[in-house]
């Protein structure tokens, strides 16, 4: 792809999508502990838009219970989710350490927003 009105290559599109040869796929991961919502994507009109590895579910939800989601049910898939997230972010061209720096800064800047102390 080129920037509009120029012959310069536009890399911004590849930040959010990757080319599988014959189509562009969004760089996104969908995660839910309960499979029914993501199964709508798996079986619906967008099923060919996402790679199956981008759709992550478990067998049961946390029933809107923080403790279940954090300490029991969520622990069953957290490693898989982190692995898929690493793979997807590695493909974005930020292997120079930028992703690591970004995550460190987000943790520092928004640590109290996402962590219980």
C-alpha positions, 0 to 999 in steps of 0.5 A: 500500500502507498500513501495517498497521493504519493509513491511512498510505502504506507506501513501504518496499515500493517500495524493493525492488519497482516497479510496472509497471502490472499487477504488481510487479517486484523491483529486482534485477540478475542478472549472470553472464559465462556465460549458462547460469545466468541463462538458467534465469531467462530461460526458467523459471517466473520469466521474466515476473517480471524485465525482460530488462534486469535479466538481464545475461550475456556469451558466456563465463565467466571459468573461475574465473580472477580475471584473466580476470574482471577484465581481459578478459571482465569488461571487456566488460560492466562499462559495461553493468552500471554503466549498468543499476545507475545506472538501477535506483538512480535509480528508487529515489527516492534522486536527492538524492545519497544513493546517491552518498554511500552508495557513497562511504562503502561504498568508504571503510569496506570499501575493503580488502575489495573492492580489491586493493592 
